[in-house]
Amino acid sequence: MSQSRIDRRSSLRGLAAAGGLLTLDSAFTAERTDAAAVGPKDTIKVTRIETFVLKNSWVFVKISTDAGIVGWGEMLKDDAKACAAGALEVGDYLIGQDPCRVVFHWQAIHRGAFYRGGPIKTAILSGIDQALWDIKGKVFGVPVYKLLGGPTRDRIRVYGTVSEKTGVNAMKTGPRGLKRGAIKYVEGQKFVDEVVENFKALRQKHGSGVDIGIDFHGAVQPPTAMLLIKALEPYQPWFYEEVVQCLNVDVMAELARKTHIPLATGERIFTKWGFREILEKRAATILQPDVCYAGGITELRLIAGMAEAWYTPIAPHNPQGPCSLAASLQIAASIPNFLVQERGDNEHTNLLAKPLPPVTDGHRPLPTDPGLGITIDEDKLRAQVGEPAEYRTRFDPDDGSVVDW
């Protein structure tokens, strides 16, 4: 390491130790402009892993280094405590390692476990992977997408809340009728008709210039799903999402063959191995992997590459916080087969030190800051730490049987 690098690190550490106004990480951030905080040839090692479980069940992971650079990531919001504890266990392997060997660490964490895959283990890996990419981007002084081959587009389309102010012209809704979701194995005609009338009214309200997807959320049984798919076709939904649970891919593929409306799925599918069968059986023509569940930035880039061979676009799933959005935007910026970013209009001002660039004309600008392109306000984050939400079991009001959430 050059003497100037050593001097700069020493002075910044001294500032932090003396109780100055800047923390070590913010001192590096404040000094950094277009240059990296450390050089790509400098030695840098992981020194600490921390996790934070929020009251809304979001789980954050923070990885610190001896260079003062920190990386942030997010994990699965279900089983929040298990994910948080599991990430700390990875510290036995990761502390002392070079954080920039991101793919090597992905393989080591995934293949170092005898039982691989599944939501919790893959979520742990996903959050750590995001944080490592965040660090690596800061080391090189560039957004992550520039380390993945550079931008494939000039801006990123988002969907969420339709608004003239932001220009967002795409949204999702659910199939609701009789003041509830579709919980019966075979819903009656009255329920189906009301779902159709509700969607028809939404289509008339927004017109043909707004894309409207329908999220079945995996909570609809196949016979009812088939009824709804056919009944809604005349109103041209943008896509049907998670029409049934993803556990039986053959059933999904059968439903996909019976409609011209694109089927989308992916939020509960993990790693390249899970998406392989979806692609091979054409069970969906839009993939929605979640960067917090499916394997992080490293894995989503590979899933997108697989999907490209089937001419299948990627629309990253995102029900969570700023790291989830920021990491998804890095993927969106770097792959050729990106479609749209879910909840890309969320601002997350309650967790960020500075606001995101605004959405205009329904698009987000490409991130420009190094790493994931965001700065977590740790004081705001810690203020929201608490007991996660309890499990929510749903029951059929008519007979008390358990139904899908």
Buried (B, 14 or more C-beta within 10 A) or exposed (E): EEEEBEEBBEEBBEBBEEEEEBBBBBBBBEEBEEEBBBBEEBEBEBBEBBBBBBEEBBBBBBBBBBBBBBBBBBBBBBBBEBBBBBBEEBBEEBBEBBBBEBEEBBEBBBEEBEEBBEBBBBBBBBBBBBBBBBBBBBBBBBBBBBBBEEBBBEBBBBBBEBEEEBBBBBBBEBBBBEEEBBBBEEBEEEBBEBBBEBBEEBBEEBEEEBBBBBBBBBBBBBEBBBBBBEBBBEBEBBBBBBBBBBEEBEBBBBBBEEBEBBBBBBBBBBBBEBBEBBBEBBBBBBBBBBBBBBBBBBBBBBBBBBBBEBEBBBBBBBEBBBBBBBBBBBBBBBBEBBBBBBBBBBEBEEBBBEEBEEBEEBBBBBBEBBBBBBBBBBEBBEEBEEEBEEEEEBEEEEEEEEBBE
